[in-house]
Amino acid sequence: MSVYVDPSAANLNNGFVVSVRIVAKEGEADAVAGILEGLVGPSMAEPGMKFFIPYRSAINPAEFFVYELYENEAGWDAHNASSHFLNAVDELVAKAASRERVPFVPFVQ
């Protein structure tokens, strides 16, 4: 039995999470925001994707956090091989001062 009695919380705790932190280069924050916004629709349409939610820092508009939740690790692999991701990633990386992607799995059920 799950410790999460709310079904929404239980759903958020079921899958393969990737945390992405991006800091845009000076003058590139709005371009990074546009790239991330453009990834939402096609990423959410992927069969192995549960959530692709970008956030922008309220205190540093050049800093972004992306919450990605996949059904499993294969979903992340498929996302990384998708045409929309491959078409965007080089431009995104070129506009970023830093980018860190960290995968996580739930340990509390």
TORBAZA-229303 format. One line per 4 residues: number of its first residue (from 1); their letters; for each residue z, x, y of N, C-alpha, C. Coordinates in steps of 0.1 Angstrom, whole numbers, plus 5000, padded with zeros to 4 digits. Each point is the difference from the previous one (the first is absolute). Example, Ala and Ser with C-alpha at 12.3 -4.5 7.8 and 13.67 -1.06 7.14 Angstrom:
<recs>
1	AS	5078 5132 4943 5000 4991 5012 5000 5009 5012  4993 4996 5011 5000 5009 5011 5008 4992 5011
</recs>
This chain:
<recs>
1	MSVY	5000 5008 4988 5000 4992 5012 5000 5009 5012  4992 4996 5010 4999 5007 5013 5012 4999 5009  5004 5010 5007 5010 4999 5010 4995 4992 5012  4987 4999 5001 4993 4993 5011 4998 4985 4997
5	VDPS	5009 4992 5005 4999 4985 4997 4988 4994 5007  4997 5005 5012 4988 4994 5007 4987 5005 4994  4991 4991 4995 4988 5004 4994 4991 5009 5008  5001 4999 5013 4992 5008 5009 5005 5015 4999
9	AANL	5013 5001 5001 5006 5014 4999 4997 5006 4986  5001 4992 4990 4997 5005 4986 4986 5004 4999  4990 4993 5006 4986 5004 5000 4998 5013 5008  5007 5002 5011 4999 5012 5008 5005 5012 4992
13	NNGF	5009 4998 4991 5006 5010 4992 4993 5002 4986  4989 4994 4998 4993 5001 4988 4986 5006 5002  4998 5013 4997 4987 5006 5002 5002 5015 5003  4989 5005 5006 4999 5014 5004 4998 5001 5015
17	VVSV	5010 5006 5007 5000 5000 5014 4995 5014 5005  4992 5000 5011 4997 5012 5006 5004 4999 5015  5007 5009 5005 5005 5001 5014 4991 5010 5007  4993 4996 5010 4991 5009 5008 5006 5001 5014
21	RIVA	5002 5012 5005 5004 5002 5013 4989 5009 5007  4995 4995 5011 4989 5006 5008 5005 5002 5014  4998 5012 5005 5002 5002 5015 4986 5004 5005  4995 4992 5010 4987 5003 5006 5000 5012 5009
25	KEGE	4989 5007 5001 4998 5010 5010 5001 4994 5014  5003 5008 5009 5000 4995 5014 4987 4993 5004  5001 4988 5005 4988 4992 5004 4993 4993 4989  5005 5001 4988 4993 4994 4988 5008 4988 4994
29	ADAV	5011 4996 5006 5008 4990 4994 4993 4986 4999  4993 4996 5010 4993 4987 4999 4989 5001 4990  4993 5011 4999 4990 5002 4989 5006 4999 4986  5011 5006 4998 5007 4999 4988 5004 4986 4997
33	AGIL	5005 4993 5010 5004 4986 4998 4988 4992 4996  4989 5002 5006 4987 4993 4996 4996 5003 4986  5001 5012 4996 4996 5003 4986 5009 4993 4990  5013 5001 5003 5010 4993 4991 4998 4985 5000
37	EGLV	4997 4994 5011 4998 4986 5001 4987 4996 4992  4990 5009 5000 4988 4997 4993 5001 5002 4985  5011 5006 4996 5002 5002 4985 5008 4988 4994  5006 4992 5008 5009 4989 4995 4992 4990 4992
41	GPSM	4990 4994 5005 4992 4990 4993 4994 5005 4986  4992 5011 5000 4995 5004 4988 5010 5006 4990  5011 5005 5005 5011 5005 4991 5007 4988 4994  5003 4990 5007 5007 4988 4995 4991 4993 4990
45	AEPG	4987 5002 5000 4990 4993 4991 4999 5008 4987  5006 5012 4999 5000 5008 4987 5008 4993 4990  4995 4999 4987 5007 4993 4990 5014 5006 4997  5002 5013 5001 5013 5006 4997 5010 5001 5012
49	MKFF	4996 4994 5011 5008 5001 5012 5008 4988 5002  5013 5002 5004 5009 4989 5003 5001 4999 5015  5003 5011 5007 5002 5000 5014 4994 5013 5006  4994 4999 5011 4996 5012 5008 5004 4996 5015
53	IPYR	5011 5006 5004 5005 4995 5013 5003 5013 5009  4991 5001 5011 5003 5011 5009 5010 4996 5011  5008 5009 5004 5009 4998 5011 4998 5011 5010  5003 4997 5013 4999 5010 5011 5014 5001 5006
57	SAIN	5005 5012 5002 5013 5002 5005 5002 4994 5014  5011 4994 5002 5004 4993 5012 5004 5011 5011  5004 5012 4995 5004 5010 5010 4990 5011 5001  4991 5002 4991 4990 5010 5001 4986 4994 4996
61	PAEF	4992 4995 5009 4988 4993 4996 4990 5009 4992  5002 5013 4999 4991 5008 4993 5004 5002 4985  5012 4993 4997 5005 5001 4986 4998 4987 4992  4995 5001 4988 4997 4989 4992 5007 5001 4986
65	FVYE	5003 4989 4994 5005 4999 4987 4992 4989 4992  4996 5004 4989 4992 4990 4992 5008 4998 4987  5002 4987 4997 5007 4996 4987 4989 4995 4991  4998 5007 4989 4990 4996 4990 5007 4996 4987
69	LYEN	4998 4988 4995 5006 4996 4987 4988 4996 4991  5000 5007 4988 4990 4998 4990 5006 4994 4988  4992 4994 4992 5005 4995 4987 5005 5011 4991  4993 5012 5001 5004 5011 4992 4993 5012 5006
73	EAGW	5002 5012 4994 4994 5012 5005 4985 5000 4999  4995 4993 4990 4985 4999 4999 4994 4992 5012  5008 4991 5006 4996 4993 5012 4998 5010 5012  5010 5009 5001 4999 5011 5010 4988 5009 4998
77	DAHN	4998 5003 4988 4988 5009 4996 4987 4993 5004  4999 4987 4997 4988 4992 5004 4999 4999 5015  5011 4999 5007 4999 4999 5015 4995 5014 5005  5005 5011 4995 4995 5013 5004 4985 5002 4997
81	ASSH	4995 4993 4991 4986 5002 4996 4991 4989 5007  5006 4991 5007 4992 4989 5006 4991 5004 5011  4989 4994 5002 4991 5004 5011 5006 4998 5014  5008 4990 5002 5006 4998 5013 5010 5011 5004
85	FLNA	5008 5004 4990 5009 5011 5002 4992 5013 5002  4991 5003 4991 4992 5013 5001 4992 5000 5013  4996 4989 5005 4992 5000 5013 5009 5002 5012  5013 4997 4999 5009 5001 5011 5009 5013 5000
89	VDEL	5003 5005 4988 5010 5011 4999 4997 5012 5008  4988 5005 5000 4996 5012 5007 5002 4999 5015  4996 4989 5005 5002 4997 5015 5015 4999 5003  5007 4993 4991 5014 4998 5002 5007 5014 5000
93	VAKA	4998 5008 4991 5006 5013 4999 4996 5009 5012  4988 4999 5004 4996 5008 5012 5007 4996 5013  5005 4988 5000 5006 4995 5012 5016 5001 4999  5004 5004 4989 5015 5001 4997 5005 5015 5002
97	ASRE	5011 5001 5007 5007 5012 5001 5007 5003 4986  5005 4989 4994 5006 5001 4987 4998 4987 4992  5000 5002 4987 4999 4988 4991 5007 5004 4987  5010 4991 4996 5007 5002 4988 5000 4988 4992
101	RVPF	4996 5001 4987 5000 4989 4991 5009 5003 4988  5010 4991 4998 5010 5002 4990 5000 4987 4991  4998 5002 4987 5001 4989 4991 5014 4998 4995  5004 4987 4998 5013 4996 4995 4999 4990 4989
105	VPFV	5009 4999 4991 5002 4989 4990 5013 4995 5001  5002 4987 4998 5014 4994 5000 5009 5005 4990  5012 5002 5003 5010 5004 4990 5012 4990 4999  5000 4990 5009 5010 4989 4999 4992 4988 4997
109	Q	5003 4994 4989 4993 4988 4996 5010 4988 5002
</recs>
